Amino acid sequence: AQSVTQLGSHVSVSEGALVLLRCNYSSSVPPYLFWYVQYPNQGLQLLLKYTTGATLVKGINGFEAEFKKSETSFHLTKPSAHMSDAAEYFCAVSGPNFGNEKLTFGTGTRLTIIP
Amino acid sequence: GAVVSQHPSWVICKSGTSVKIECRSLDFQATTMFWYRQFPKQSLMLMATSNEGSKATYEQGVEKDKFLINHASLTLSTLTVTSAHPEDSSFYICSASGLRGFDKNIQYFGAGTRLSVL
């Protein structure tokens, strides 16, 4: 069984400040981890993914995340927030056949950027 | 990148009628499509997984006779909400994976369909 916990349903940061969105997972198999972003009334867009190899992964729009097995975490960061980053962010986990295997999503974190 | 088109983006229907939602993978072939449901301010809940040419696999608690899924080709899957009721009002999102020529290891999402049942 797999599960994802996103700490903080709402996060507010000032424009230009560091963005940190937390994600912890539980998985009985080596996990594949994802961060998706959702803008209002839209589908999900993939920000980045971790499968194997380098534990620090870089994604689009300046986001990155680090897989820490010992902490079962996959936190999302961005050094400097931009107004356009305001959205809902979902962390997700899947198993070995991750393309064709279902994703388990966290409950999401709504990011607000303060001008 | 891979594009998944979902239609319609918004539909309003009367209680008791049926609504069909289409999910298309544009310019590529998707071997697997997923259907999710999202309630306001909540996460996505997987409803079913469909593979081209075979019956969909439904998640526990999802009524297969109410939510009919057809995946007749490698580019099209449909979700039909039969005899819709107000409690079926929600945001429905599809995704596709197994895309030849693209990263087969991730799911690409459609823009979603907002269903409002009066």
Interface residues (C-beta under 8 A of the other chain):
Chain A: Y32 F34 Y36 N41 Q42 G43 L44 Q45 L46 K49 T51 F90 F98 G99 N100 K102 L103 F105 G106 T107 G108 R110
Chain B: V4 Q6 S9 T31 T32 F34 K41 Q42 S43 L44 L46 T49 F91 I93 S95 S97 G98 D103 K104 N105 I106 Q107 Y108 F109 G110 A111 G112 R114
